[in-house]
């Protein structure tokens, strides 16, 4: 089952929280179950990929966040 818009917004908030504290206990964006498993499978600098899994409701989703292309050179 695909994440709904509110679930996706919650999932992005969970990812932001996790990026600030990788040891934080995370809540599932679908059912609220504590202990959400989150894995960073990113291919930076091109994209961020996060896998979310919940034993409470069976959530098994990967979220893709495209990033802009790397900038070559600098400002003169």
C-alpha positions as CSV (number, residue, x, y, z in Angstrom):
1,X,0.0,0.0,0.0
2,X,1.3,3.4,-1.0
3,X,1.7,6.2,1.6
4,X,-1.1,8.7,1.6
5,X,-0.2,12.4,1.5
6,X,-0.5,12.9,5.3
7,X,1.5,9.7,5.9
8,X,4.2,10.9,3.5
9,X,4.4,14.3,5.3
10,X,4.7,12.4,8.6
11,X,7.4,10.1,7.2
12,X,9.4,13.1,6.0
13,X,9.2,14.6,9.5
14,X,10.3,11.2,11.0
15,X,13.3,11.2,8.6
16,X,14.2,14.7,9.6
17,X,14.1,13.7,13.2
18,X,16.2,10.6,12.6
19,X,18.8,12.6,10.7
20,X,19.2,14.8,13.8
21,X,19.4,11.8,16.2
22,X,20.0,8.4,14.6
23,X,19.4,6.7,18.0
24,X,15.9,8.2,18.4
25,X,13.0,5.9,18.8
26,X,10.8,6.5,15.8
27,X,7.0,6.3,15.4
28,X,5.5,4.7,12.3
29,X,3.8,7.4,10.1
30,X,0.9,5.0,9.4
31,X,0.0,3.4,12.7
32,X,2.1,5.3,15.3
33,X,3.8,2.1,16.5
34,X,7.1,2.8,18.3
35,X,10.2,1.2,16.9
36,X,10.0,2.1,13.2
37,X,13.1,0.8,11.4
38,X,14.7,3.4,9.1
39,X,17.6,2.8,6.8
40,X,19.4,5.4,4.7
41,X,20.1,3.9,1.2
42,X,21.0,7.2,-0.4
43,X,23.1,7.7,-3.5
44,X,24.3,11.2,-2.8
45,X,24.8,13.7,-4.3
46,X,22.0,12.6,-6.7
47,X,19.3,11.3,-4.5
48,X,18.3,10.3,-1.0
49,X,16.5,7.0,-0.4
50,X,15.1,6.0,2.9
51,X,13.6,2.6,3.7
52,X,10.9,2.5,6.4
53,X,9.6,-0.7,8.0
54,X,7.1,-1.2,10.8
55,X,6.4,-4.5,12.6
56,X,3.1,-3.1,13.9
57,X,1.3,-2.6,10.6
58,X,3.6,-4.1,8.1
59,X,4.7,-0.8,6.5
60,X,7.5,-1.5,4.0
61,X,8.1,1.6,2.0
62,X,11.1,3.4,0.3
63,X,11.0,7.1,0.0
64,X,13.0,8.8,-2.8
65,X,14.0,12.4,-2.5
66,X,15.7,13.7,-5.7
67,X,18.5,16.1,-5.2
68,X,19.8,18.7,-7.7
69,X,22.9,17.9,-9.8
70,X,26.3,18.7,-8.2
71,X,27.6,22.1,-9.0
72,X,31.0,22.2,-10.7
73,X,33.3,25.1,-10.0
74,X,32.4,28.1,-7.9
75,X,31.4,31.7,-8.0
76,X,34.1,34.0,-9.3
